[in-house]
Amino acid sequence: MGSKSDTESKVVRACAKYIRISPRKVRLVADVIRNKHVDEAQTALKFIQRRAVRPVAKVLNAAVAQAEALKMNVDNLFVKEIYVDGGPTLKRWLPRARGMATPILKRTSHITVVLAEEG
């Protein structure tokens, strides 16, 4: 009870919270690297021209560094899960005509990357 069996693979998790980019935009980048090897995912991120690439790459590198610290084989790592959740929304108001105001929703994201060893 409570112990891991030898058949379970090791997993590493890294996350970044309160990233000031809309979750919808970050998910476009996250979908590209899902279920890929780490080196393949890092190469793919270098060629995507989106603002969300920087925080996703930072979280991916943090997970790889954590795997190295746990003495996992970095060559066999792949992106088992990557998901982007919505964080708190900052609400601002834009003045409009006739004394009205329009809400501006500045959305934030929580990015989570889970790496696992293949095999």
The first five atom37 places (N, CA, C, CB, O) and aatype in JSON, in Angstrom:
{
  "aatype": [12, 7, 15, 11, 15, 3, 16, 6, 15, 11, 19, 19, 1, 0, 4, 0, 11, 18, 9, 1, 9, 15, 14, 1, 11, 19, 1, 10, 19, 0, 3, 19, 9, 1, 2, 11, 8, 19, 3, 6, 0, 5, 16, 0, 10, 11, 13, 9, 5, 1, 1, 0, 19, 1, 14, 19, 0, 11, 19, 10, 2, 0, 0, 19, 0, 5, 0, 6, 0, 10, 11, 12, 2, 19, 3, 2, 10, 13, 19, 11, 6, 9, 18, 19, 3, 7, 7, 14, 16, 10, 11, 1, 17, 10, 14, 1, 0, 1, 7, 12, 0, 16, 14, 9, 10, 11, 1, 16, 15, 8, 9, 16, 19, 19, 10, 0, 6, 6, 7],
  "atom_mask": [
    [1, 1, 1, 1, 1],
    [1, 1, 1, 0, 1],
    [1, 1, 1, 1, 1],
    [1, 1, 1, 1, 1],
    [1, 1, 1, 1, 1],
    [1, 1, 1, 1, 1],
    [1, 1, 1, 1, 1],
    [1, 1, 1, 1, 1],
    [1, 1, 1, 1, 1],
    [1, 1, 1, 1, 1],
    [1, 1, 1, 1, 1],
    [1, 1, 1, 1, 1],
    [1, 1, 1, 1, 1],
    [1, 1, 1, 1, 1],
    [1, 1, 1, 1, 1],
    [1, 1, 1, 1, 1],
    [1, 1, 1, 1, 1],
    [1, 1, 1, 1, 1],
    [1, 1, 1, 1, 1],
    [1, 1, 1, 1, 1],
    [1, 1, 1, 1, 1],
    [1, 1, 1, 1, 1],
    [1, 1, 1, 1, 1],
    [1, 1, 1, 1, 1],
    [1, 1, 1, 1, 1],
    [1, 1, 1, 1, 1],
    [1, 1, 1, 1, 1],
    [1, 1, 1, 1, 1],
    [1, 1, 1, 1, 1],
    [1, 1, 1, 1, 1],
    [1, 1, 1, 1, 1],
    [1, 1, 1, 1, 1],
    [1, 1, 1, 1, 1],
    [1, 1, 1, 1, 1],
    [1, 1, 1, 1, 1],
    [1, 1, 1, 1, 1],
    [1, 1, 1, 1, 1],
    [1, 1, 1, 1, 1],
    [1, 1, 1, 1, 1],
    [1, 1, 1, 1, 1],
    [1, 1, 1, 1, 1],
    [1, 1, 1, 1, 1],
    [1, 1, 1, 1, 1],
    [1, 1, 1, 1, 1],
    [1, 1, 1, 1, 1],
    [1, 1, 1, 1, 1],
    [1, 1, 1, 1, 1],
    [1, 1, 1, 1, 1],
    [1, 1, 1, 1, 1],
    [1, 1, 1, 1, 1],
    [1, 1, 1, 1, 1],
    [1, 1, 1, 1, 1],
    [1, 1, 1, 1, 1],
    [1, 1, 1, 1, 1],
    [1, 1, 1, 1, 1],
    [1, 1, 1, 1, 1],
    [1, 1, 1, 1, 1],
    [1, 1, 1, 1, 1],
    [1, 1, 1, 1, 1],
    [1, 1, 1, 1, 1],
    [1, 1, 1, 1, 1],
    [1, 1, 1, 1, 1],
    [1, 1, 1, 1, 1],
    [1, 1, 1, 1, 1],
    [1, 1, 1, 1, 1],
    [1, 1, 1, 1, 1],
    [1, 1, 1, 1, 1],
    [1, 1, 1, 1, 1],
    [1, 1, 1, 1, 1],
    [1, 1, 1, 1, 1],
    [1, 1, 1, 1, 1],
    [1, 1, 1, 1, 1],
    [1, 1, 1, 1, 1],
    [1, 1, 1, 1, 1],
    [1, 1, 1, 1, 1],
    [1, 1, 1, 1, 1],
    [1, 1, 1, 1, 1],
    [1, 1, 1, 1, 1],
    [1, 1, 1, 1, 1],
    [1, 1, 1, 1, 1],
    [1, 1, 1, 1, 1],
    [1, 1, 1, 1, 1],
    [1, 1, 1, 1, 1],
    [1, 1, 1, 1, 1],
    [1, 1, 1, 1, 1],
    [1, 1, 1, 0, 1],
    [1, 1, 1, 0, 1],
    [1, 1, 1, 1, 1],
    [1, 1, 1, 1, 1],
    [1, 1, 1, 1, 1],
    [1, 1, 1, 1, 1],
    [1, 1, 1, 1, 1],
    [1, 1, 1, 1, 1],
    [1, 1, 1, 1, 1],
    [1, 1, 1, 1, 1],
    [1, 1, 1, 1, 1],
    [1, 1, 1, 1, 1],
    [1, 1, 1, 1, 1],
    [1, 1, 1, 0, 1],
    [1, 1, 1, 1, 1],
    [1, 1, 1, 1, 1],
    [1, 1, 1, 1, 1],
    [1, 1, 1, 1, 1],
    [1, 1, 1, 1, 1],
    [1, 1, 1, 1, 1],
    [1, 1, 1, 1, 1],
    [1, 1, 1, 1, 1],
    [1, 1, 1, 1, 1],
    [1, 1, 1, 1, 1],
    [1, 1, 1, 1, 1],
    [1, 1, 1, 1, 1],
    [1, 1, 1, 1, 1],
    [1, 1, 1, 1, 1],
    [1, 1, 1, 1, 1],
    [1, 1, 1, 1, 1],
    [1, 1, 1, 1, 1],
    [1, 1, 1, 1, 1],
    [1, 1, 1, 1, 1],
    [1, 1, 1, 0, 1]
  ],
  "atom_positions": [
    [[0.82, -1.17, 0.0], [0.0, 0.0, 0.0], [0.88, 1.25, 0.0], [-0.94, -0.01, 1.2], [1.72, 1.41, 0.88]],
    [[0.68, 2.12, -0.97], [1.45, 3.35, -1.02], [2.8, 3.23, -1.71], [0.0, 0.0, 0.0], [3.46, 4.25, -1.92]],
    [[3.24, 2.02, -2.07], [4.53, 1.88, -2.73], [4.32, 1.71, -4.23], [5.31, 0.68, -2.16], [3.31, 1.17, -4.69]],
    [[5.3, 2.18, -4.99], [5.23, 2.07, -6.45], [5.75, 0.71, -6.88], [6.03, 3.2, -7.13], [6.68, 0.16, -6.29]],
    [[5.14, 0.17, -7.91], [5.66, -1.08, -8.46], [6.77, -0.77, -9.46], [4.52, -1.9, -9.15], [6.91, 0.37, -9.9]],
    [[7.57, -1.76, -9.8], [8.7, -1.56, -10.71], [8.25, -1.3, -12.14], [9.62, -2.76, -10.67], [9.02, -0.76, -12.93]],
    [[7.02, -1.68, -12.48], [6.56, -1.51, -13.85], [6.17, -0.06, -14.16], [5.38, -2.42, -14.12], [6.13, 0.33, -15.32]],
    [[5.88, 0.73, -13.12], [5.51, 2.13, -13.35], [6.73, 2.92, -13.8], [4.89, 2.75, -12.08], [7.83, 2.75, -13.27]],
    [[6.53, 3.78, -14.79], [7.63, 4.61, -15.24], [7.71, 5.86, -14.38], [7.47, 4.99, -16.73], [6.7, 6.32, -13.83]],
    [[8.9, 6.4, -14.26], [9.09, 7.64, -13.5], [8.54, 8.81, -14.3], [10.58, 7.86, -13.15], [8.68, 8.86, -15.52]],
    [[7.92, 9.72, -13.62], [7.42, 10.92, -14.27], [7.94, 12.14, -13.53], [5.87, 10.93, -14.33], [8.18, 12.1, -12.32]],
    [[8.1, 13.23, -14.27], [8.53, 14.5, -13.69], [7.51, 15.55, -14.1], [9.98, 14.9, -14.14], [7.02, 15.55, -15.22]],
    [[7.22, 16.44, -13.18], [6.21, 17.46, -13.45], [6.8, 18.85, -13.18], [4.94, 17.23, -12.58], [7.5, 19.05, -12.18]],
    [[6.52, 19.79, -14.09], [6.92, 21.18, -13.89], [5.76, 22.07, -14.32], [8.23, 21.52, -14.69], [5.03, 21.74, -15.25]],
    [[5.61, 23.18, -13.63], [4.51, 24.07, -14.01], [4.91, 25.53, -13.85], [3.26, 23.76, -13.17], [5.79, 25.87, -13.06]],
    [[4.24, 26.36, -14.61], [4.39, 27.81, -14.51], [3.0, 28.38, -14.34], [5.13, 28.43, -15.78], [2.07, 28.01, -15.07]],
    [[2.85, 29.27, -13.39], [1.52, 29.8, -13.12], [1.49, 31.3, -13.36], [1.11, 29.49, -11.68], [2.51, 31.99, -13.33]],
    [[0.28, 31.79, -13.59], [0.0, 33.22, -13.77], [0.76, 33.82, -14.95], [0.35, 33.98, -12.51], [1.22, 34.96, -14.87]],
    [[0.89, 33.09, -16.04], [1.52, 33.59, -17.26], [0.51, 34.5, -17.96], [1.98, 32.42, -18.21], [-0.63, 34.09, -18.19]],
    [[0.91, 35.72, -18.28], [-0.02, 36.71, -18.82], [-0.23, 36.56, -20.32], [0.47, 38.1, -18.51], [-0.05, 37.51, -21.08]],
    [[-0.63, 35.36, -20.74], [-1.01, 35.09, -22.12], [-2.3, 34.27, -22.05], [0.14, 34.32, -22.93], [-2.46, 33.45, -21.14]],
    [[-3.19, 34.49, -22.96], [-4.47, 33.79, -22.97], [-4.24, 32.28, -23.12], [-5.36, 34.31, -24.12], [-3.42, 31.86, -23.92]],
    [[-4.96, 31.45, -22.35], [-4.8, 30.0, -22.45], [-5.04, 29.47, -23.86], [-5.73, 29.3, -21.49], [-4.4, 28.51, -24.29]],
    [[-5.96, 30.09, -24.58], [-6.25, 29.65, -25.94], [-5.01, 29.77, -26.83], [-7.41, 30.48, -26.53], [-4.76, 28.91, -27.67]],
    [[-4.24, 30.83, -26.65], [-3.04, 31.04, -27.47], [-1.91, 30.11, -27.05], [-2.58, 32.5, -27.36], [-1.14, 29.65, -27.89]],
    [[-1.81, 29.82, -25.75], [-0.76, 28.92, -25.27], [-1.05, 27.49, -25.71], [-0.63, 28.99, -23.73], [-0.13, 26.72, -26.0]],
    [[-2.33, 27.12, -25.77], [-2.7, 25.75, -26.18], [-2.29, 25.46, -27.61], [-4.2, 25.54, -26.03], [-2.0, 24.31, -27.95]],
    [[-2.25, 26.49, -28.47], [-1.79, 26.29, -29.85], [-0.36, 25.77, -29.87], [-1.9, 27.6, -30.65], [-0.01, 24.93, -30.7]],
    [[0.48, 26.28, -28.97], [1.88, 25.84, -28.89], [1.96, 24.49, -28.19], [2.74, 26.89, -28.14], [2.73, 23.62, -28.6]],
    [[1.17, 24.31, -27.14], [1.21, 23.06, -26.37], [0.8, 21.86, -27.22], [0.3, 23.16, -25.15], [1.35, 20.77, -27.06]],
    [[-0.15, 22.06, -28.12], [-0.61, 20.96, -28.97], [0.48, 20.45, -29.91], [-1.81, 21.41, -29.78], [0.45, 19.29, -30.33]],
    [[1.42, 21.32, -30.25], [2.5, 20.94, -31.18], [3.45, 19.94, -30.54], [3.27, 22.18, -31.65], [3.92, 19.02, -31.21]],
    [[3.75, 20.11, -29.25], [4.79, 19.28, -28.62], [4.24, 18.1, -27.83], [5.64, 20.13, -27.72], [5.02, 17.31, -27.29]],
    [[2.94, 17.97, -27.74], [2.35, 16.86, -26.97], [2.75, 15.51, -27.57], [0.81, 16.99, -26.94], [2.7, 15.33, -28.79]],
    [[3.16, 14.56, -26.72], [3.55, 13.18, -27.08], [4.8, 13.1, -27.94], [2.42, 12.51, -27.81], [4.99, 12.12, -28.66]],
    [[5.66, 14.11, -27.89], [6.92, 14.08, -28.65], [8.09, 13.86, -27.7], [7.11, 15.39, -29.47], [7.98, 14.13, -26.5]],
    [[9.21, 13.38, -28.26], [10.44, 13.29, -27.49], [10.89, 14.69, -27.11], [11.55, 12.55, -28.28], [10.57, 15.65, -27.8]],
    [[11.63, 14.8, -26.02], [12.02, 16.12, -25.51], [12.87, 16.88, -26.52], [12.78, 15.97, -24.2], [12.63, 18.07, -26.74]],
    [[13.86, 16.22, -27.13], [14.72, 16.93, -28.08], [13.93, 17.36, -29.32], [15.9, 16.04, -28.5], [14.18, 18.42, -29.88]],
    [[12.99, 16.53, -29.74], [12.13, 16.87, -30.88], [11.22, 18.05, -30.53], [11.29, 15.64, -31.31], [10.98, 18.92, -31.36]],
    [[10.71, 18.07, -29.3], [9.85, 19.16, -28.85], [10.62, 20.47, -28.76], [9.22, 18.83, -27.49], [10.12, 21.52, -29.15]],
    [[11.86, 20.41, -28.24], [12.67, 21.62, -28.13], [13.01, 22.18, -29.51], [13.96, 21.34, -27.35], [13.03, 23.39, -29.7]],
    [[13.28, 21.29, -30.46], [13.56, 21.74, -31.83], [12.33, 22.37, -32.45], [14.05, 20.56, -32.69], [12.42, 23.4, -33.12]],
    [[11.17, 21.77, -32.23], [9.92, 22.31, -32.79], [9.63, 23.7, -32.23], [8.75, 21.37, -32.49], [9.16, 24.57, -32.96]],
    [[9.91, 23.9, -30.95], [9.65, 25.21, -30.33], [10.53, 26.31, -30.9], [9.85, 25.12, -28.83], [10.14, 27.48, -30.91]],
    [[11.73, 25.95, -31.38], [12.63, 26.96, -31.95], [12.08, 27.56, -33.24], [14.0, 26.36, -32.2], [12.43, 28.68, -33.6]],
    [[11.23, 26.81, -33.93], [10.75, 27.26, -35.24], [9.33, 27.81, -35.21], [10.83, 26.13, -36.22], [8.8, 28.21, -36.25]],
    [[8.71, 27.84, -34.05], [7.36, 28.4, -33.94], [7.5, 29.87, -33.57], [6.5, 27.64, -32.87], [8.21, 30.23, -32.63]],
    [[6.83, 30.72, -34.32], [6.93, 32.16, -34.07], [5.68, 32.65, -33.35], [7.14, 32.94, -35.39], [4.81, 33.28, -33.95]],
    [[5.62, 32.36, -32.08], [4.51, 32.81, -31.23], [5.07, 33.24, -29.88], [3.43, 31.7, -31.06], [6.1, 32.73, -29.43]],
    [[4.39, 34.18, -29.26], [4.85, 34.7, -27.98], [4.79, 33.63, -26.88], [4.03, 35.91, -27.58], [5.56, 33.68, -25.93]],
    [[3.89, 32.69, -27.02], [3.69, 31.65, -26.0], [4.81, 30.62, -25.98], [2.37, 30.96, -26.21], [4.88, 29.81, -25.06]],
    [[5.69, 30.64, -26.98], [6.77, 29.65, -27.05], [7.73, 29.81, -25.86], [7.54, 29.79, -28.38], [8.19, 28.82, -25.3]],
    [[8.03, 31.05, -25.49], [9.02, 31.29, -24.43], [8.62, 30.66, -23.1], [9.22, 32.8, -24.25], [9.43, 29.93, -22.52]],
    [[7.4, 30.9, -22.57], [7.06, 30.24, -21.3], [6.92, 28.72, -21.41], [5.77, 30.81, -20.77], [7.25, 28.0, -20.46]],
    [[6.45, 28.21, -22.55], [6.32, 26.76, -22.72], [7.71, 26.12, -22.73], [5.55, 26.42, -24.03], [7.92, 25.08, -22.11]],
    [[8.65, 26.73, -23.44], [10.02, 26.21, -23.49], [10.67, 26.27, -22.11], [10.87, 27.01, -24.51], [11.42, 25.36, -21.74]],
    [[10.38, 27.32, -21.36], [10.96, 27.46, -20.03], [10.46, 26.35, -19.1], [10.61, 28.84, -19.45], [11.24, 25.8, -18.32]],
    [[9.18, 26.02, -19.17], [8.62, 24.95, -18.34], [9.17, 23.59, -18.78], [7.08, 24.96, -18.41], [9.46, 22.74, -17.94]],
    [[9.29, 23.39, -20.09], [9.85, 22.14, -20.61], [11.29, 21.95, -20.14], [9.78, 22.12, -22.16], [11.66, 20.85, -19.71]],
    [[12.09, 23.01, -20.2], [13.48, 22.92, -19.75], [13.56, 22.7, -18.24], [14.24, 24.2, -20.12], [14.47, 22.02, -17.76]],
    [[12.63, 23.26, -17.48], [12.6, 23.05, -16.04], [12.3, 21.58, -15.72], [11.55, 23.96, -15.38], [12.88, 21.01, -14.79]],
    [[11.4, 20.98, -16.49], [11.08, 19.56, -16.29], [12.27, 18.67, -16.64], [9.85, 19.17, -17.13], [12.53, 17.68, -15.96]],
    [[13.0, 19.03, -17.71], [14.19, 18.27, -18.1], [15.26, 18.38, -17.01], [14.75, 18.77, -19.46], [15.9, 17.38, -16.68]],
    [[15.45, 19.58, -16.46], [16.44, 19.77, -15.4], [16.06, 18.97, -14.15], [16.56, 21.26, -15.04], [16.93, 18.42, -13.47]],
    [[14.79, 18.89, -13.87], [14.32, 18.11, -12.73], [14.57, 16.62, -12.97], [12.82, 18.37, -12.49], [14.92, 15.89, -12.04]],
    [[14.38, 16.17, -14.21], [14.64, 14.77, -14.55], [16.12, 14.44, -14.42], [14.16, 14.46, -15.98], [16.48, 13.36, -13.94]],
    [[16.98, 15.38, -14.83], [18.43, 15.17, -14.69], [18.81, 15.07, -13.22], [19.21, 16.31, -15.37], [19.66, 14.27, -12.84]],
    [[18.18, 15.89, -12.38], [18.47, 15.86, -10.95], [18.05, 14.54, -10.32], [17.76, 17.02, -10.25], [18.65, 14.1, -9.33]],
    [[17.04, 13.91, -10.89], [16.57, 12.61, -10.39], [17.28, 11.44, -11.07], [15.07, 12.49, -10.58], [16.88, 10.29, -10.9]],
    [[18.32, 11.74, -11.84], [19.15, 10.73, -12.51], [18.35, 9.9, -13.52], [19.79, 9.81, -11.48], [18.59, 8.7, -13.67]],
    [[17.41, 10.54, -14.2], [16.66, 9.86, -15.25], [17.41, 10.01, -16.56], [15.21, 10.44, -15.37], [18.18, 10.95, -16.74]],
    [[17.2, 9.08, -17.47], [17.85, 9.12, -18.78], [17.12, 10.15, -19.65], [17.85, 7.71, -19.46], [15.98, 9.93, -20.06]],
    [[17.79, 11.27, -19.92], [17.16, 12.37, -20.65], [16.89, 12.01, -22.11], [18.05, 13.62, -20.59], [15.98, 12.56, -22.72]],
    [[17.67, 11.07, -22.66], [17.48, 10.67, -24.05], [16.16, 9.93, -24.27], [18.64, 9.8, -24.51], [15.62, 9.92, -25.38]],
    [[15.63, 9.31, -23.21], [14.39, 8.54, -23.34], [13.16, 9.3, -22.89], [14.51, 7.27, -22.55], [12.07, 8.72, -22.84]],
    [[13.3, 10.57, -22.56], [12.15, 11.34, -22.06], [11.24, 11.78, -23.2], [12.63, 12.55, -21.29], [11.7, 12.13, -24.28]],
    [[9.95, 11.76, -22.93], [8.99, 12.31, -23.88], [7.92, 13.08, -23.11], [8.35, 11.19, -24.76], [7.74, 12.89, -21.91]],
    [[7.22, 13.95, -23.82], [6.19, 14.79, -23.2], [4.93, 13.94, -23.05], [5.91, 16.09, -24.05], [4.16, 13.78, -24.0]],
    [[4.73, 13.39, -21.87], [3.57, 12.53, -21.63], [2.29, 13.36, -21.6], [3.74, 11.76, -20.3], [1.29, 12.99, -22.23]],
    [[2.33, 14.46, -20.88], [1.17, 15.36, -20.81], [1.65, 16.8, -20.85], [0.34, 15.09, -19.52], [2.71, 17.13, -20.32]],
    [[0.87, 17.63, -21.48], [1.06, 19.07, -21.36], [-0.34, 19.66, -21.43], [2.01, 19.66, -22.49], [-1.09, 19.43, -22.37]],
    [[-0.66, 20.42, -20.42], [-1.98, 21.04, -20.43], [-1.89, 22.47, -19.92], [-2.97, 20.23, -19.58], [-1.03, 22.83, -19.13]],
    [[-2.83, 23.27, -20.41], [-2.87, 24.69, -20.1], [-4.23, 24.99, -19.48], [-2.61, 25.57, -21.37], [-5.27, 24.82, -20.12]],
    [[-4.2, 25.43, -18.25], [-5.43, 25.8, -17.56], [-5.51, 27.32, -17.46], [-5.5, 25.15, -16.16], [-4.49, 28.01, -17.49]],
    [[-6.71, 27.81, -17.35], [-6.9, 29.25, -17.19], [-6.62, 29.67, -15.76], [0.0, 0.0, 0.0], [-7.02, 28.99, -14.81]],
    [[-5.94, 30.78, -15.62], [-5.7, 31.35, -14.3], [-6.7, 32.45, -14.03], [0.0, 0.0, 0.0], [-7.71, 32.57, -14.74]],
    [[-6.45, 33.27, -13.03], [-7.37, 34.37, -12.75], [-7.34, 35.41, -13.86], [-7.01, 35.03, -11.42], [-6.31, 35.63, -14.5]],
    [[-8.48, 36.02, -14.09], [-8.61, 37.02, -15.15], [-8.55, 38.41, -14.54], [-9.93, 36.83, -15.95], [-9.26, 38.71, -13.58]],
    [[-7.7, 39.27, -15.1], [-7.64, 40.67, -14.68], [-8.7, 41.43, -15.45], [-6.21, 41.28, -14.91], [-8.74, 41.37, -16.68]],
    [[-9.54, 42.15, -14.74], [-10.63, 42.87, -15.41], [-10.3, 44.35, -15.46], [-11.98, 42.63, -14.69], [-10.02, 44.97, -14.43]],
    [[-10.33, 44.91, -16.65], [-10.08, 46.33, -16.87], [-11.26, 46.91, -17.63], [-8.74, 46.57, -17.63], [-12.05, 46.16, -18.21]],
    [[-11.38, 48.23, -17.64], [-12.51, 48.88, -18.31], [-12.0, 49.87, -19.33], [-13.42, 49.58, -17.3], [-11.08, 50.65, -19.07]],
    [[-12.61, 49.84, -20.5], [-12.27, 50.75, -21.59], [-13.42, 51.74, -21.76], [-11.99, 49.97, -22.93], [-14.55, 51.32, -22.04]],
    [[-13.17, 53.03, -21.59], [-14.25, 54.01, -21.75], [-14.75, 54.05, -23.19], [-13.77, 55.41, -21.32], [-13.96, 54.01, -24.13]],
    [[-16.07, 54.13, -23.34], [-16.68, 54.18, -24.66], [-17.59, 55.4, -24.76], [-17.46, 52.89, -24.95], [-17.66, 56.21, -23.84]],
    [[-18.25, 55.51, -25.87], [-19.12, 56.66, -26.12], [-20.32, 56.67, -25.18], [-19.59, 56.66, -27.58], [-20.72, 55.63, -24.66]],
    [[-20.9, 57.83, -24.97], [-22.11, 58.05, -24.18], [-21.96, 57.56, -22.75], [-23.29, 57.37, -24.84], [-22.92, 57.06, -22.15]],
    [[-20.76, 57.69, -22.19], [-20.55, 57.35, -20.79], [-20.51, 55.87, -20.46], [0.0, 0.0, 0.0], [-20.51, 55.49, -19.29]],
    [[-20.47, 55.05, -21.49], [-20.44, 53.6, -21.25], [-18.99, 53.12, -21.09], [-21.13, 52.84, -22.4], [-18.04, 53.88, -21.3]],
    [[-18.85, 51.88, -20.72], [-17.53, 51.26, -20.6], [-17.63, 49.81, -21.07], [-17.0, 51.33, -19.13], [-18.64, 49.14, -20.87]],
    [[-16.56, 49.35, -21.72], [-16.5, 47.97, -22.21], [-15.46, 47.22, -21.37], [-16.14, 47.93, -23.73], [-14.36, 47.73, -21.14]],
    [[-15.8, 46.02, -20.92], [-14.81, 45.27, -20.13], [-13.69, 44.71, -21.01], [-15.5, 44.13, -19.39], [-13.92, 44.27, -22.14]],
    [[-12.48, 44.75, -20.48], [-11.32, 44.12, -21.12], [-10.89, 43.0, -20.17], [-10.14, 45.15, -21.39], [-10.61, 43.25, -19.0]],
    [[-10.84, 41.78, -20.67], [-10.46, 40.64, -19.86], [-9.03, 40.24, -20.2], [-11.42, 39.45, -20.09], [-8.75, 39.76, -21.3]],
    [[-8.12, 40.46, -19.26], [-6.72, 40.08, -19.46], [-6.54, 38.72, -18.82], [-5.72, 41.16, -18.85], [-6.44, 38.6, -17.6]],
    [[-6.48, 37.7, -19.65], [-6.48, 36.33, -19.16], [-5.07, 35.86, -18.82], [-7.1, 35.4, -20.19], [-4.09, 36.32, -19.4]],
    [[-4.98, 34.93, -17.86], [-3.7, 34.34, -17.48], [-3.78, 32.82, -17.64], [-3.33, 34.71, -16.02], [-4.87, 32.25, -17.73]],
    [[-2.62, 32.18, -17.68], [-2.54, 30.74, -17.93], [-1.69, 30.05, -16.88], [-1.97, 30.46, -19.33], [-0.76, 30.64, -16.32]],
    [[-2.02, 28.81, -16.62], [-1.18, 27.91, -15.83], [-0.74, 26.79, -16.77], [-1.94, 27.35, -14.55], [-1.58, 26.06, -17.3]],
    [[0.58, 26.65, -17.0], [1.12, 25.64, -17.92], [1.72, 24.5, -17.09], [2.19, 26.26, -18.89], [2.52, 24.75, -16.19]],
    [[1.33, 23.27, -17.39], [1.88, 22.1, -16.7], [2.42, 21.11, -17.72], [0.8, 21.43, -15.8], [1.73, 20.76, -18.68]],
    [[3.66, 20.67, -17.51], [4.31, 19.7, -18.39], [4.66, 18.47, -17.56], [5.59, 20.3, -19.08], [5.25, 18.59, -16.48]],
    [[4.3, 17.29, -18.06], [4.65, 16.03, -17.4], [5.5, 15.23, -18.38], [3.35, 15.23, -16.97], [5.06, 14.91, -19.48]],
    [[6.72, 14.9, -17.96], [7.63, 14.1, -18.78], [7.71, 12.69, -18.19], [9.04, 14.75, -18.85], [7.62, 12.51, -16.98]],
    [[7.88, 11.71, -19.06], [8.02, 10.32, -18.62], [9.11, 9.65, -19.44], [6.68, 9.54, -18.74], [9.41, 10.06, -20.56]],
    [[9.7, 8.61, -18.86], [10.7, 7.82, -19.59], [9.98, 6.81, -20.46], [11.67, 7.11, -18.62], [8.99, 6.2, -20.05]],
    [[10.49, 6.65, -21.67], [9.9, 5.68, -22.59], [10.44, 4.29, -22.26], [10.21, 6.05, -24.06], [11.61, 4.13, -21.91]],
    [[9.57, 3.31, -22.37], [10.04, 1.95, -22.19], [9.69, 1.32, -20.9], [0.0, 0.0, 0.0], [10.05, 0.16, -20.66]]
  ]
}
